[in-house]
Amino acid sequence: MDTHFSFTKPLLESLPVPESGERMTYHDTHKKAAGLQLRVTSTSKTYFVQKRVNGTPQRATLGKFPDMTIEQARIRATETSADFAKGIDPNEKKRQDRAEMTFAKFWDEYMAKYSRIRKKERTIQEDEKTCRNYLAPLAARKLSKITKQDCQKLHHEIASKTSGATANRALAVLSSALGVAQDWGYMPDNPAKAVKKFKEIARDRYIQSDEMMPFWQALLDEPNRDFADFFMVCLLTGQRREDVLSMRWNQVSMERKEWRIPDPKNGEPLTVPLIGEVVNLLADRQAKGGEWVFPGDGKTGHLAEPKAAWKRILERAGIADLRIHDLRRTLGSNMAAAGVNTITTARAMGHKTLSMALRYQQLGTDPRRAAIEAGAGSILANAGARETAEVIQLKQARG
């Protein structure tokens, strides 16, 4: 095989694995390669740049494939080649950076050179929030001084103030960042990776049949119709809060009774069938115009924080321990109660699990519409909101 070619992910993934103790070296011929090479052994694929400095070969390791993308490797290769050209030893520079780099300084580099290239904007925002709220105690700590005990202590402190689940998510963000620090040569290992996570009990809360009528009445009595409509759409489509909050009119087809979510959490575009009640609700809102289905005054342009309205609704309904995300679980549980199979339920609600089964089944829109109709129909029946066809009372109650 030719060892000189323009690197692409499929080509690098398909490279033959040498026998143990042997290695192969490949050269990137892309115009932005800047001397980028890849060393392949039986256990790893490592990017590096090699130059002669004062007649002596010098090699600088950049990172491992596929943890470091080809684009990132080319950028690092360009920076490293520039250092070589200036007579700077990149390995010595890395040793100095490793000795001086604080977690806060590394976090900024990690976000700029890794997260903003590889992660979705929603994940970036969540990681930034996690760092700001929970990882601040490590900000001034040098990377070389962060130990497993430090990570473990922080993990327990977060759990004591919040919950085990929140502490686990913060630990996952920290471990991801320190894993990249290890790949970039700033740390010899990832101390957060060895910390044992807390056992989590999966939440199974949803609106019970005897709670549905008071909950629905509390929605109808909510003085802020934007929030009331928002919660209704969450409940009757089963979609995530962030997707409903950022719902745009150009994503909705009233004729087809569909809502197209281009970039949901699982990364796969999703078409959500809309039942008649949701279509009627949206038709009333559409008359207001604008870009957003649920416009707001904040910097995003849409509604951002529904917690206060949620608290009012639960107080009126006399319901405790219910979260906004439980509305999604409520539709799913009502689908199951209506006899909808697991695969169709997963497809209708945009779950990424059972993805292979979904591909084999080649499900279209009709089974998903039937699933949502069945689940939402059960909700509306329990709420007493389907006393006549197309819930004329609902439209009247909304004014």
N, C-alpha and C positions, 0 to 999 in steps of 0.2 A: 504493500500500500504506500502511496506517495505520502511523505511526511510533511510536505509543504502545501497548505491549502488555507482558504479563508474559513475561519472557525464559525460554525453554526451549532446550535444546541443539538439538533438531531445527529450531526456528524460526530460530535464529541461523545454523545451517549452511545453511539454504535461502535466506538473504537474497540478493537480486540484487547482482552485482558492478558497481559504477559504472565508467564510462569512466575511462581514465587522466587524472589531474588533477582528477577530481571526487570528492565525498565525500557520504555520507549519514549522518545522525545519528538514532539510535533511543533511545527512553526506556523504561526498565523500570518497569512499573506495579505490580509485586509489592509487597506491604505492607512487605517488608523491604528494598526497593530503595534507600532513603535517597538518592535523586537519581542513581542509577546510569544512565549513558548509554553508548552504543556508537557509536563512529565507524567507518564502513566505507569503505575506499578500494579501489582496484583490487588492492592487494597485502596488506592487513591489516585486522583487526577489533580495535579497541582500546577497552578500558573506560576511562571517565573520569568524574569528578564536576566540575561547574561551579557555583560560587556567587559571589555578589557580596559583596565585602569592602570596606567603606567606599565603596560605590558603584561599585567597580571589579570587572569580571568576573575571576574567578580560576579556572583550570582545573588539576586534578591528574590526571595519568595513573596508572592503577592496574595495568594489565597487558594482555596480549593474549589474545584468544580463539582457539583453545580451550586454550592452555597454562594459562591461569587459568580455573578452572571458574566457572560462574555463582554458585554458593554462595560461593566464595572472593571473587569480585568484590563481592558484596553485603556481606560482612563488611568488606572494605576500604573500601567506599563509606560504610558506617556510621561507621567509625573516622575517615575523612577528613572527613565532614560534621561530626562532633563537633569536630575540630580547627578547621574553619572557624568554627563557632559560638563557639569560645573565642578567636577572633582569631589563631589559629596558622596560618601559611602552610605547608600540607603540603609544598609544593615545597622551601621552605627547610629544613623538618624532614628531608626526604628527602636533601637535600644534606649536612646535618650528619650524618645516619645513615650516609651513604655514606662520609663522611670518617672516621668513628669506628668503624664496624662491623668487627669482626674475623671471621675465618672461623669460629671457634668459636661466637661469638655468633650469627652468621647461621645456622650449622648447626642450632642449637636452634630458631630461628624457622622454618627450612625444614622441619624434622621436624614441628613442631607445626601449622603452617598449610598445609603442602603434602603431605608424605609420609603423614601419619596420616589425611588425608582421601582421598587418591587411590590409595594403594598398599596391597597386601595385607600382613598382619602378618608373613608369612614374609620378604617383600622388605624390610620395615622393619628386621627383625632382622639381615638380611644386610648392609644398608647401614650400620647402626649398628656392626656388627662391622668392616666395611671401614674406616669412619672411625676407629674406635678403634685398629685395628692398623696402618693405612698412611697416614692423612691427618693424623696428629697434628703433623707438622712445619709444617703451615700454620695450626695453631690460633690462634697469637698474631698472625698476619699480617693486616693490614688488607686488606679486599677490594680496595680501590682500588690496592693495591700488588702484588697477585698478577699475575704475568706469565706469558706462554707459556713462558719459560725456566724459571720456577719449577716449572710443571707438568711440563715435559719432564724436568727434573732429578729430580723426585720419581718420575716414571714409570720412569726408568732405575735409580734406587736400589732401588725395589721389585723390579724384575726381577732385579737382581744378588743380592738376598737370597732371592728365592722363584723365580718363573718369569715368562716373558713373558705367559702367560695370566693369572696372578694380577695382574700389573701392569696389564694391559689392563682387567680387571674393576674395579680400583681407579680407573683413569682414567675409566671410564664413569660410576662413581658420582660422582666429582668433577665431571665435565662436566655431568651432570644437575643437580647442585646449583648450579653456577655459571651454568648456563643460566637457572635460576629467578631467581637474583640479578640477572641482566641484565634479565629481564622485569619484575622489581619495581623497576628503576631504581637498584639499588645499584652496578651496574658498567656501563660503556659497551659492553662486549663480553664474550664467554666465552673466556678465554685457553686453557682446556683443550681446547676444540673443535678447535683448530688442531694439536694434538699428534698425530703419526702413531703408530698402534698397532703393536705388534710382530706379525710374521707368526706365526700359530699353525698348528701341524700337528694336524689332527683325530686324537684318540686312537682307535685301533682295537683295543685290547687286550680280549680275552675269554678265557674258559677253553677251552683247546684240548681236543680229544677225548681225547688221552693224559693230560691233566691232570685230567680229570673224576673218574676213579675215586679217585685219592689225595685229591682235594679233598673228595669226598663222604665218604670214610672219615674224614677229619679232622673233618668236621662231626659224624659219629656219635660220634667219640671226645671231642668237646668236653665237659668236665665241667659247664659252665654251659649248661643246656638252654635257658634263655631266649634266649641269644645264638645258639645253634645253630639253634633254631627260627626266630629272626628272619632269619638268613642264608638258611635254606631257603625262607622265604616270599618274600624278595627275589628269589631265583633262580627260583622256580617261578611267580611272577606277573609278573616283569619290572618291578615298580613302584619308584618312587624311595625312597631310604632314609628320608627324612623322613616320607613317607606311611605306610610300614610301621611305623616307630617309633611314630607317633601313631594307629595303627589302633585303633578302638573296636569293642566288641561290637555296639553298636547300628547299626553300618555293615555288619554281616555277616549274610547270610541263609544258614543251613545248609541249609534246605529247597531254596532255589533255587540253591545253590552259587554265590553271588555276593558280592562285596564292593563297596560303593558308596563311592567317595571323593568327598566333597562339594566339596572345594576344593583340587584338585591344582595343581601349579605353573602349568599353562597356563590356569587359571581356568575350565575347563569341567568340570563334574561328570562323573565316569567310573565306569562299572560294569565291574568286573573279574571274569570268569568264574574260578571256582576248580576246579582239577582234583581228582580223588579224593584224592591224597596230601596236598594242602593241607587239604582238608576233614577228613581223619582227624587231621592234626596239630592243627588248630584245635579239634576235638572234645575232644581230650585236654586242651588248655589251658583250654577253656571251663569245665571242672569246677572250676577254681580260683576262678571268679567275678571280680567287680570290673568296673570301667569299661573298663580298657585290656586289649588282647590281650597286650601286652608291658609289664606294670607295672614301675615303677622307684621308687627312693627319693628322686629329685630333686624340684625344685619343679614340673616339668611333670607329674609323676605317672606318666610312662612311661619306658622306657629312653631314655637320651640319648646316650651315647657308646660305641659298640661297637668302638673302635679296638684296645683291648688284646686283646679276644677275637679280633678279625680277625687280629692279628699272630700269636697262638698257632696259629690254624688254618692260616695260610700256612706257618709254620715246620714244623708236623707234616706238611703235604702236600708240602713241598719246592718251593713255588711262589714265584716272585719277581715283582715289578712288577705286582701285581694290586690293584686298588682295589675298594671295595665297590660303587661305581657300575658297575664292569665286569660285575657279575652281571646287571644290566639289559641290557647289551650282549650278554651270553652268550645270554640267552633270544632276543633279536632275531636273532642270527646263526643260532641253531638253527632258528628259524622259517623263515629264508631257505633254509637247507640242506634243510628239509623241503618246500620248494616253495611256501610261503605267499606270496601276492602282496604287494607293497609297501603298497598301500592298506590291506589287512586288517591287516598288521603294525602300521602306524602307528595304526590305530584301536584295536587290541587293547592297545597299550602307552601310549595316551594322548598321542601326539605331536601337536603342533598343525600341523605341516606337512601338506600335501596336504589341508587342511581343505575346500577347495571340492570336490575329488574325492570326499571322504568324504560330503559332503552330496548330491552327485549320485548316488552309489552307493546311498544309503539303507541302509547296512549295519545289520543287527540284531545280536543277541547271538550267534547260532549261528556265523557265520563267525569271530567273535572267539574263541569257545570252541574251535573247531576249530584256530585258529591257536595258541592257548596250549597246547592238548593236543599239537599236533604238535611245538612247540618244547620244551616240558617233557618230552614223551615221549622226544625225542632226548637230552636231558640225562640223564634217568634211565637210559636204555639204556647210555649211555657210562659212567655211574657204577656200572653193575651193580646198580641198585636196582630193576629191574623183572623180577625172576626169576620172580615169580608174580603172579597177578592182585591188583591193589590194593596191591601191595608189603607183604605181611604181614611180611616181614623188617624193613622200615623201622620199623613200629610196635613190633616186638619189640626192635629195636636201641635205640629210644628209651626202652625200659623201661616 
